[in-house]
Amino acid sequence: MSPAPTSYDQVAYPSLIFWQSHPEVMAVIARLHGIDTPAVERARILHIGGGDGLDAIAIATSYPNADVVNIDIAAEALARGRRWSEAAGLDNVAHELIDILDAADRLQGSFDYIAAHGIYAWVPVEVRAAVMPMIGRLLAPNGVAFVSYNAMPGGYSRLAVHDMLMHRVRHIGDPAERLAIARAFLRDFAKPGDKDQPITTAMKKEAEAALIQSEGSFFHDIFNQYYAPQPFLAVATDAARNGLRYLGETRGGGFEKGFVTREDVGTTEETWLDRLQAQDYATGRYFRSSLFVRAETQFSRRAHIEKARAMWASTHATATDATHFKTERISVSIADPRRAGMMHQMIAAKPGTLPVDELAPDSDMLGALCHYALEGVIDLRTAPPCFTPHAGDRPIASPLARVQVAEGEDRVVALNHHWVTLDTARLKALLALLDGTRDRAQLEQAWAASANDDGISLDQALQILAGKALLRV
C-alpha cells in the first residue's frame, strides 16, 4: 500500500544539494580515521528522505558506475526526480516511494554510504525510532552513514518559536492560510521591544532567520508539525543500540571530525562522548552533521595522514595577498612560503583538483595539507574528478545541468557538487548544445548565430563553463 499524500506534496520542499553529506566527504574522513572505505565511484549509495532527489541525481551524474537510491514518501517530489533522471539519461539512480518504517525490510542488499539529511529531528517519534535500526541493518561493512539534526541546546530557541506558531494556528486547517498567518505573526513578533528578555531576543533572532527563508523551507523546517531537536548523546546512544558507532562530524575542525591530539590518546569512548555533549552545552550547539560506522569497524582517533597521499586536493579559498587566504567562513594566514605556495597552486587550478602526492611530496607538507583539510580550507577527494578544466573537440556538459537549463534554471548543479550560476542566455544556450555530438566547427557556427555585443569568443565561453566545473572529462 502506497503512503498517503503528505504535506510535502501540498507544499514542495526546495530542491537542494548538500556537500557535507556527499559520499566523498564521508569517505575522506573515514579513511583519515584508518577505515578502508568502499570506492565512491562504484559505491551503492542510499538517500533517506531525499525529496525530489536532486542531491542523489547529482551524485549519479558524477559517478556513472555508482548505484544510487533515493527514497521518500512525497509522490510529487519523487515524480520530479524521476523526470529529471530520465531527461538526463541516467540509469544508475532510482527514486522509490517508501516509508521509512517499511524501508529496511523492502530495500534489498546493503549500502556503502547512507545519508539521512534533515530527517531525524523533523519526523514523528516512531519514524525517528526507525532511522538508526534501518541504517544498522543496511550499512555495509566499512560503510559510512550521515545523519544531520538540530541539536541541543541551540535548538531550544527554534523549538520555542515552533511551539508558539503551532499554538497560534492551532484552529486553522488550510495549509496556505496557516502559512500566511504564521508569517504575518512572526513579522510582528520579530520587532524589538523594550521589555525583551534574553529568551525573547533569541526567539526573535530565530523569527528573523525564518522570515527570509523560501516558502517551502519555512513551511517544512520552521512550521513542521514535528520538530524535536536532539541532544548529541541521545543520538549517539540511539546509534549504539543499533550496532553503530559515532565517528565524527563533516563540519568543523579536526576535533569536530573525530580526531584527538596526542594528549587525548587513551581516552575512553564514554569519556569522549560525554566531552562532546558537554561542549555542545557550553557553546550552544545548534546543528550536527554526524557520521556513524558499524560497531565492529576498527578505526583510530589519531589521523592517518599518510592515507591522504592517494587522494586529490582542491580549495574554494581565495588569496587576499601572498600569505592570506579566506573561504566563506575561515580566514588563514600562512607565513611558510612552501605551504602558501601550495595554496596558490590549488587556487590557480580551480575548480580542478591536484594529486596530493604532487602537492605534498614530504611529510611536513602532507601534515600541513591535512591540517588545512580538516579545518575546511582544502577539500580532499578519494577519486580523481569527473570534470575537466579544458574543453575538448566535442565538449560534453553535465547532463543534469543541461536538464536544469532546459527547464529555465539560471542556477545549476556543477560536477563538483556545488551550485553555479549561468549569467547569460547565450551561455545557457551553449551549454544545452554540449551533448558530445557537435564538434568545434558546429559549435562555432551556433555561437556565431547567437552573436551579440558581449565580445566573448566560443573558446572563452567554453572556458567559462569549464571554470564552473560543468564539462565532463
N, C-alpha and C positions, 0 to 999 in steps of 0.2 A: 504494500500500500504506500503510495507516494505521500510525502509530508504535505500538510495543508499550506495554502498561501501564507506568507509571512509579511511582517512589516517591511522587510527588505524588498518585497515585490511591490508594495504600495509606494515607498519612497526609496529610490535607488541609492545605494552607498557609492561614494565616488570611487572610480577606478584608481587603483594605486599600485605602486611598486615599492618595495621596502628592502633596501640594500642590506640592512642588518640581519635579515632572515635568509639571505641568499646562501645556497649551499657552499659557495666558495668561502664565505666568511666563517661558516661553521667548520669547514674542513681545515682552514688555515689555523684557527685557534686550537682545534683538536690535535692537529699534527705538531704544533709547538708544545703541546702537553705530552707528546710522545705517542699519540694514537695513530695507527696506520689506517686512516680512513679510506673508504672506497673512492675511486676516481670519480670526480664530479661529472666529467664529460660522458661517463657511461652509467651514471647512477640511476637508481629508482627513487623518485622524489615525490613526497606527498604534501599537499597544502590542505590543511583542515580549516574549513570555513573561509575559503579563499574568494568568496563572492563571484564576480564575473571572471576571475582567474587571470587578470592581466599580468600579475606577478608570475604565475605559473607559465603563461604563454611566452613571456619574455625570456624565461629560463629555457623553455623548449626551443625557442628561436636560436638562442646562443649555443645550445648543446643538442644538435640533431640526433645524437646517439643516446641521449638520456631518455628515460621513460618517466613522464610527469603526470601526476593525477591530482586534480583539484576537486574537492568535494564541498558541497554547500546544500542548504535547504531552500534557497531562493531560486525558484524556477526561472524567473525573468532574467536574473543576473547570469545564471548558467547558460541560458539561451544566447545572450550576448557573447559570452566567451566561446561558445561553440561556433557562432557565426564568424568571429574574428579568426579563430583557429583554422576553420575551413577556408576562409578567404586568403589566409597566409600560406595555405598549402601544408600545414603541419599535421603529421600523422603520429607524433610522439607525445601528444598531450590529450588527456581525457578529462571531461567535465561531468561529474556524476552527482545526481540528486540523491543524497544520502544524509540521513540524520546521524549526528554523532553517536547517539545511543545505539544505532544499528551498525555503524561503520566498521567497528573492529571485527564483527562476525561476517560482514558482507564483502569486505575487501580481501583480495587474495594475495598471498605472498607477504614478503617483508619489504621495508623501505630503508634505504641508506640514509636519507635526510628527510626529516619531518618538520614542517613549520606550522605553528598554530599562532598566528598573529592577530591580536585584537579579539580573542575569543574568551579566554579564561575568566576574565573579570566581568564579562558582559552577557552572561548566559544564566539560565535558571540553575539552581543548586544541583539538581540531578544531572544536568548536562556537564557542568564543571566537574562533578564527581566522576564522569565517564572519560574525561580527556586523558588523564595520566594512565589509567588502565589501558586505554586504546593505544597510546604511544608505547607503553610497556610491552604489549602484545605484538605490535607491528614493527618496532625498531630493529633493524638488522644488527648483527654483531659488528662492533666498531663503528656503528652508525651514530648520528648526532641528531638531537631534536631541539627545536627552538620553540620557546613558549614566552610570549610577551603578556604583560598585565600591568595595570595600575597598582602601585604598591602603597603600603602604609609606612609612615604616617602622612605622606604627601597627599594621598587620595582622600583624606578626610574632608578637605575643603570642597573638592568637587562633589563628594558624596552629599555634603550639606546642601549644595546648590541643586543637585539632582532631587533630593528628597523634598526640597522647597518647591521645585517645579511640579513634581508629582502631586503634591498637595494642592497646588494652585489649579491644576487642570483635572482634578480627580472626577469631576462630574461631566466632563466633556468627552464624547466618544469619537467624533470625526478627527482623523489624524491631521488634516490640513488646518482645521480650526485650533486644535491643541497646539500645533506648531506656531501659528500666528500669535496666539495669546501668550505662549511661553516667551517668544522673542520680545513682544511688547513689554511684558512684565520684567524681563531681565534688563531691557534698556532703561527702564525706570529705576530698577533696583541698583544698577551699577553706578548711579550718580553718587558722588561722595557726600557724606553727611557729617555734621559737626559732632555727633554723638556716636560715630562708628567705633565699635570695639575691635580689637585685633582679629577676632574670628570673622567679623563682618567685613573687614578690609580684605582678608584673604578670600572670602567668598565673592567679593566684588571684583577682585582680580580674575577669578575663575569666570565670572559672568562676562567680563570684557573679552577674555580669550574666546569664550563660546560664541559671542556675537559676531566675530569676524570669520567664523567657520562657514563653509558651504551648508546649504540646506540639508544635504544627506549626512554630512559629518555631524552637524548639530543634532539632527533627529536621532541618530543611532549611537553617537558617543556620549552626548550630554543628556539626551532626552530618552535614552533607552529605558524600557520598563525594568530591566535587570541591570543592576550596577553594584558590584561588590569588590572594591579594591582589596588586595590580599597582602598580609604580611609575608615577607620573604620566607621566613622559617616555616610557615604553614604550607607554602608551595613546595619547598624542598622536602618537607616531611611527606606530603602527598606523593611526590615522585618516588621517595624511598620505599613507601608502602607498595609501590607497583614495579619494583625491580629496576629503578632508575637511580642515578646519582648525579648531583649537581656538579657541573664542570666550571662554568663562569658566565660572564656576560659578553654580549657582542659590542657593547658600548663602553666607553671609559678607557682608563689606562691599564697597565699591566696587572695591578692588583684587582681591578674590576673584572678582568678577563680570567681571573682564577690563578694567577701566578704569585708566588711568595718570594721574599728575599731569603738570603742565606740564613738570616737570624730566625726566620719563621719555620724552617725545615724541622719536621718532627712534631709540629702542632697537630693535635688530633683533629679529625674531621668534625666532630661535635663542637670543639672549641672554635674551629674555623667558621662554621655556620653561625654560631652564636655571635661571633665577632662581626660578621656581615649584617646580621639583624640589628645589632647594637649601632652599627654605623648608619643604617637606614634611619633609625630613630634620631640619631644625632644630627643628621643632615637634612631631614625632612624629605627623604627619597619619595619620588612621585611615580616613577616608571622603571620597570625592569624588562630586559630582553635576555632571558636566561637560556642557557644551554644545558642539556642533560644527555648522559650516555647510559648504557646498560650498566647495572651494578657490578657485573663481573669484569667490565673493561678496565684494564690496567692503564694508569696514567700518572704523570708526575706533575706536581705543582711548581717545580723548577723548570723554567723554559728550556726546551731543547732547541737552541738557536741554530744548531747545525742542520736541522730539518728544513730551514729556510733556503739552504743552498740550491735545492731543486725547484724553487719557486720563481715567480716573476713578480716584479715590483713596479708600481706606478705611484703617482701622487696627484692629488687635486689641489695641492698648495700652490700659491703664487709667491714670487720673490719680491719683497719691497726694496731690497738692496742686496749687496753681495753676501750678507750674513743673516738676514732676517727673512723669515718665511711665515705665511699665515694661511690658514684654512678658514672656513666659516666660523669655526668655534675655537680654534687654537692659534696662538702666535708663538713662534720659537726663534731663538737666537742661536746660531751655530757658528762659533768662532773658528773651530778647526777647519782649515782650508780643504782638506780631503773630504770631510763629511759635508761641508757646504757645497763642494763641487759635485758630490753625489746627488744632492737635492737639485742643483741646477741641471744636471744631466737628465733627471727624470722629468723636470719641468719642460725642458726642450723637446722631450719625446712625447709629450701629452697629445692625444689621450692614450698613446701606446704604452706598452709595458716592456720592461727590460729584464733580462735574466739576472737573478740575484748574484750568481757566481761571477758575473762580469762587473756588477756594481760594487760588490764587496769581496774582493779577492783574498782578504786575510781576516783573521778572527776579530781584530779590533773593528774593522769596518762592518763586519757581519753583526757584531754585537750592537753597534750604533744603529744599523739599519733596522734590526729587530726592535730596538728600543723605540724608534720613531714609529714603527708599525704598530706596536702595542699602544702607543699614545695617540694613534689616529692620524698621524701626519702622512704616513705611507700606507698604501693598500697593497697587500700581498695576495697572490693567486697561486693555486696549485697547478693550473694548466695554462698554456700559452693562450693569448687572446684569439677570439674568432673574428676580430675586426682588423682592418688594415689602415695604416696612415697614408697609404698611397693607392690611387685608383689605377686599375689595370686597363687593358684594351676593351674589355667587356665588363665594366663595373657592375657589381651586384649589391644592392642596398638591402638592409634588413627587411624581410617580408612583412614583419609586424609593423614597422614604421610606414611601409607603403600602404598597408591597410588603413592605418590611422590617418594618413594624408588623404586617402580616398574618401574617408568619412568626414573630411573637413577639419581635422585637428591641426592646430599650429604647434602643439607640444606633443612630441612623440618619444617613445622609449628607445634609447640607443642600445647598441650591442654590448656596452659596458654596464648595462643595467642602471642607467641614470636618465632622468628626463632631459631633453634638449629642445630648444625652440627653433623653428624654421621661420625666419623673419619675413620672407617674401613669397608671393605666389609663384614666382619664377623658380625659386629653389624647390618648392614643393612639387611643381610640375616636373622638374628634372628628376627628383627622387622617384616619382611614380614610374618613370621610364626605365629605371635601373633594375631590370629583372634578369640581366645577363644575356638577353637576346640581341642587344644592339651594340655595335662596335662604335669606336670613337667617331668615325665618319658620319654615321647615322645620328649619333647624339649631337654632333656639331651642327648638323642640318636642323635638328629640332631646336637646339639652343638659339641658332641664328633666327629662326622663325619667330621665337618669342622675345626678340631683342627689344630692349628699352634703353633708357639713358643711364642705367646703373654702371656701365663701363666694366662689367665683370665678364671675363672670358670663361669658356667652358672649363678649362683647366683650373681656374681659380674657384669656380663653383664646385667642382668635384673635390677640390682640396678642402673647401669649407665643410662639405658633407663628411669627408674622411676625418677632418678635425673634430667632428662631433661624434665619432665612433659609430657611423651609420653604414659603412661599407664593409662587406664581408671579405675575409681572406680568400 
